[in-house]
Amino acid sequence: MSSITLALEALDHAVELLGGADLDALRPAERYVVLERLETSRRRQIAVAGSLVCRLEQTQGCPPVPIALSDVLRISRKEARRRIRDAEQLAPRITITGQPVPPVLPATATAWEAGALDIEHLRVIQSFIRDLPADIPAPEVEAAEAFLAEKAGELRPDQLEKLAARLAITLNPDGKFSDEDRARKRGFVWCGQRSDGMSIGRLFANPELRATIDALFSKFAAPGMCDPADQTPVVNGEPSEDSAARDTRSHAQRQHDALSALLRSQLGDPKLGQHNGLPVTVIASTTVEQLCSGAGHAVTAGGTLLPMSDLIRMASHAWHYLCVFDSHSPRPLYLGRSKRIASPDQRIVLHGLQRGCSAPGCDMPGYLVEVHHDNDWARGGRTDITELTFGCAQHHKLLTTGGWKTRKRKDGMTEWLPPPDLPFSGGTNDFHHPERLLP
């Protein structure tokens, strides 16, 4: 560690020297030379960091590597997972028997370590390999990867992408893909929620899902069906000619409204059973002031911001709780030692109070968390709302086997305390409550 510390100090000193240099004295052409050297150096530093990421492992008291990496480096969970995937493809591997194995992308790894590739170059090569059919012979894939790695040292990422697309056609001229090839690509993810409340999703549907959706949309996305502008939207039977004629929605809008109606019809259905002790339905928390004024946003247990007008409209035709944080509430929230498992009412209160996992920085929403006793039940803790908190499965495990502790502060927030020998500061979680950080 001492030699590595000296090298890091020398690196810091070099950066300080460059930062203090008289860059204005450089001629225009020289500035490009300096930038090119800096870019190569930056890329090589990223490669060195990646080789260290590949050697990370979960130790006693630490959360899984992606969570620990994002918390220590203050990067997003998504970025931490990306860096781990990159390191797994670019670093040498060791078999179970201890035999060294080359990286998954050997030629790319060599160019990466030399500082010849940017992260965008790497993405192009990774996408090219991922999208190839599985029956392409391994020698041809290896030759293609080596070719693209060589060209990445000469081309911009956008140029490399066009070359990779042409190379993919050359290797698979008939465009044949198996069921396994399609299955690897299937998925759906949300790409965030915009400031206007709208969300964008990315769907890769296999042929079966596409055929199913097409069949449902043929009825429910027809003109006049599931139109939110109607006083009584038609969701059963056939719309009248008048309803269809009044429908001014676009094709995309009708499909959106049809999907909303189809999914909403399933909420609360007893056939779906329960999830974490509650019906499968939308759980949203707000304040009495916002509810009365009809302004502001509620927050769902999935972390979605829901405009108050939408919340009131949704609640007007649904079974729902009105959760009152008041000692006069008739619902029992203080169960003492009579029960170990939190009641549905207590879970709803925790959704309103915490919205998700209470561990510092954790982004796991309320739908996907467990209830934890701040004072351990086995040691006399009580199942009272003032002694309960939300914790995701990974962080909950740290409290039972990792040496972490929690305690309830006077303001009602749960504070997490890590073991003293770990590089975590602990504290409370504001991820689900960004309004707390506002001035």
N, C-alpha and C positions, 0 to 999 in steps of 0.2 A: 504493500500500500504506500510505503514511503516514496518509492520511485515514481509511482503513478501520481502522487500528490505533487512531486517536483515538476513532473511534465505538465500537469494542469496549471500550476503556478506560472510556468514559462509561457503557456498558451495565453493565460490571462494577461501577462506582461506584454506579449506580442500584440494582443488586441488593443491594449492601452496605448502602445507606441503608434499603432496605425491610426487610432482615434485621435491622437494628438498631432499627427503629421499635418504639414501644410499642403492639403490636397488642392488648394487653389493654385499652387505653383506648378501643377502638372499641365503639360500640353494636352490638347483635346485627345490626340491619339493615345497618349500615355494613360489616360484615364480608363480607356477600354482595356488596356493591358493589365492594369491593377485590378479592375473588376473581374476579369477572367481568372486571374490568380486567386482572388478572394472566393470566387464561385467554386473553383476546384477544391480549395481548402475546406470550404463549408461542406461540400459533398463528401469529402473524405472523413470529416468529423462525424457526419451523419452515419457513414458506414461503420466507423469505430463504435459509435453508440449502439448501432444495431447489433453488432457482434456481442455487446454486453447484455442487451435485452434478451438475446437468445439464451443466455446463461442464467437468467432469473429463474427462481423456483420459489414455490410457496413454503414458508417456514412457519414455525410455531408462533401463533399470535397474529400473523399477517393474513389479510384477506387474499383471495385469488389474485394471481399476478396482474391481470388487466386492471383490477380495481386499485391495487397497491401502486402500480406504475402511474395511473392517472392522478392519484392523490398526491404522490411525492413530487411528480413533475408539473402538477397543475395543468394537465391536458385533459381533453374530453375522454370519456370512456370509449367512444368510437375511434378516436385517434390512437388510444393505447392499444386497442385490439388490432388496428391496422399495422402499427409498428411491430407487434408480435408476429403477425402473419408474414410481414416482409422479412423479418429476421429468420423465421423458420424456412423460408425459401432461399435465402442468400447466405446462410451460415453453414459450415460443414456439420454433418450429423454423426452421431455415434449409435451403432446398433446395440441391441440388448446384450450381445456377446462382446461388446467393446471394440468392434471393428469400425474404423473411420469410413464415412461415406461422403462423397462430394455433395455440394449443395443441390437443391432441387433444380435451380437455374444456374449451372456452373459458369457458363460464359458471361451471363449477366452479372453474377457475383464478382467476377474478376474485374469487369469494367466498373462496377459499382464501387469497389474498394479503391480503384485508381482515381475516382472522382470524375469519371467521364460521363456519368449518367445523372440526370435530375430525377426527382420523384415522378414527374410526368412521363419520362422515358420508361421508367419501371412499370408504371400503370399500363402503358401500351403493350409491353411484352407480356405482362401478367394476363391481361385481357385476351390477348392473342392465344396464349397457351390454354386458358380456361375454356375458350369457346370452340376449340378444335374438337371434332368428333373423337370418341374414345378409341375407334378402330384405326386411327392413323398410326402407322408403324413407329415405334419409339425412335429408331435411328433418324427418321425423317423429322420428327419433332425436335430432336436434339440439334440436328443440323439447322433447322429453321430458327431455333432459339439463339444459336451461335451467330447466325447471319444477322439477326435483328440486333443483337448486342453489339456487333461490330459496327453496324450502320448507325446505331444510337450515338456513337462517338463522333459522327459526322453530321447528323441531321437534327433539326428541331423536333420536338415531340409531335407536332401536327404533321410534319413531313413523314416521320416514322409511322404514324398511324395510317396514312394513306398507303405506305409501302406494306405494312402488315396486313391491311385489308386485301390488297392484291395477292399477297403470298398465301393468305387463307383460301382464296378462290383457287389458286394453283394447286394446293394440297388436297382440296375437296371440290373438284370442278363440278360434280353433280349435285352438290349441296345436300348430301344425304346425312340425316341425323337420326339416331336411334331413340327409343323411348327413354333409355338411360341418359342420353345427352340432354333431352328436353327436361327430364326430372331434375337434373343438376341445376338448371337455371330457374326453376319455378320459385316464386316468392312474392311477398307483398310487404312493403314498409312505408310508414309515413315519413315524409321528408321535412317535417317541421310544420309549425303553425305560424302564419303571417300575422302582421300587426292588425290586419282587418278581420282576423278571426278565421279566415279561410285556410284550409290545409291542402297540401299537394301530396298525393301518394304515388308510389311506383309499383306497378303490378306486372309481373311476368307470369302469365297464365298458361297452363298446359292446355292441350286441345280439349280435354274433358271439361275443365272449368269454363273455357270459352263457349263451348257448346251449351252448357247448362245456363250460363248467363244470357246467351242469345235467346234461348227458349223462354226464359222468364221475362226478358225485356220485350219480347214480341207481344206480350199481353199487357204487362204493367207499365211499359214505357210508351204505349200507344197514345195518340192525342186524346186528351180528356181524362186519362187515368192518372191517379195519384197527384193531382194538381193542387199544390198548397194554396193557390189563389182562390180555389173554390171554398164556399162556406162549409160544404160537406164533401170533401174529396172522395172520388169513387175509387175504392180499393177492392171491391167485390162486384162481380157481374160485369156488365158492359156499359160504357159511358153513352150518354145520349148524343144525338147528332149536334144538339145545341152546345153541349159541353165540349165536344171535339172541335167545333167551329170557333169557340171562344179561346181555345188554347193557343197562346202565342209563344210558348216556350220553344227553344231550339231542341234539336235532337239530343244534344249532350245534356241539356238541362232536364229533359224528360227522363233520361236514363239515370241521372243523379237522383231525382225525386223517386223513381221506382225503387232504386236500391235502398234509399232511406226508408220507404214504406215497408219493404220486405223485411228489413232487419228490425225495424221498430215493432213489427207484429210478433216477433219472437221474444221480446223482452218480457221478463216476468213469467214466462210460460213454465208451469210446474214441471213439465216434461224435461226441462233443462236442468232440473235439480238445483243445487246451491253451489256457490263458490265462496270458500272461506266463511261459511256460516250464514251467508246472505243470498237472497235471490239474485239471479243473473239479470241485473238491471243497471241503469245509469245512477250513479251516486254523485251528487253535486253538493258542495258546501258554499254558503254565502252568509251575509250578515242580515239581520232584521232590517237595518237601515236601507241596504241595497234592495231588498225584497219589496219594501214599502214604496220606495221611490221609483222602482222599475229601471234603475240605472246601474251601471257597473257590470262586473263579470262574476259569475260563479266559477269554481274550479272543480272539475270532475276528479274521480279517483284514478283516472288515467292521466291526469295532468293537463287536460284540455281546458282552455279558457272558453266559457260558455256565456255569451251575452245574456243579460238579465231578461230581455224580451223573449229569447229562445227558451230559457229555463221556465219562465211562467207559462209559455205556450205548451211546452212538453209536459209540465206538471198538471196542466188543466185536464188532461184525459188519461192520467196514469195513477196507479196506486203508489203512494209515496209517504214518507215520514216527514214530519216537521220536527226537527231536532232542536230542543230548547236547552241551552246551556244555563240552567237555572236550578237552584235548590228546590224550587216548587214543582219541578217536572215530576209527573206521576210515574215515569219509567224508572225502574231500579237500576242505578249505575254503580251502586256500592254493594258488592256481594260478599265482601270479607273473605272468610275461609270456606264459605258454603259451596263455592264452585272454583275449579282451577281454570276452566276454559272460559274465555271472555264471551259475554252474551252478544247477540246481534245488535242490541241497542248500544252497547259499549263500543262495538266496532264502528257503528255509524258515527258516534261522537269522535272517535279517533280519526275517522276520515275527515271530519270537519276541522279538528284541531291540527293534525299533522300532515294529512294529504298523501303521505308516503313514508318510506323508511326514514327513521330519525337519525341514522348514523351520519356523521359529517360528510357532506359532499355526495351522498348516495342519491342516485336519480331514479331508484325503483319506485313506481307509482303505487298508490294505495291498493289497487286491485290485486297486486302481486306480492303482498307482504304478509307477515305473521304478527301476532300479538305477543309481546314480551312483558314479563313482570320486572319493573325496575328493581324491586326488592324480590329476589328469587323466591318463587313459591315454595321450593323445597326447604328454604330456611325461614319460613314463616311469613312470606310475602302475602299480600292480600289482593284479591281480584277486585280492586276498586279503581274507578276511572282515573283517580289521581296517582295511581301507581302502575299504570299500564302505558305502553308505548308501542309504536310500529317498528318492526325490523324485518329486512329481507332475509331470505334463507342464508345467504353467505355471511351477513353481519351477525345474524342471530347465532350462527355456529361459533363465531368468535367469542361470544359471551359464555358459551358452555365449555369450550375446549381451548380457547386462545388467550385467556387471561385478561380480556377486556372487561370493563365494568361500566354500569350506567347508574345515574342518580338523577332524581327529579329536582330541578331548581325551583326556587321560590316563585318564579314567573310561570311555572308549569311546563317549561321546556325540558326535554331529556338531554342530559350531557353525557357524552361517551368519553371514557377514560382509558387510553391504551396502556399496555405494559411499558415501563420506563425505558426499556432498551430498544424500542422500535422507533423508526423515523416518522411517526405520526403525531400530530398535535392534539387530536381529539377535539372535543367541543360539541357544539350543536349544529343542526343542519338547516340552512336557509335556502337550499336548492328549490324546495317546494313552496317557499315563501319569499320570492325576490322582493316583495314590497317592504320587507323588513330592512333591506339594505338601502332603500331610498332615503334621502334627507328629509 
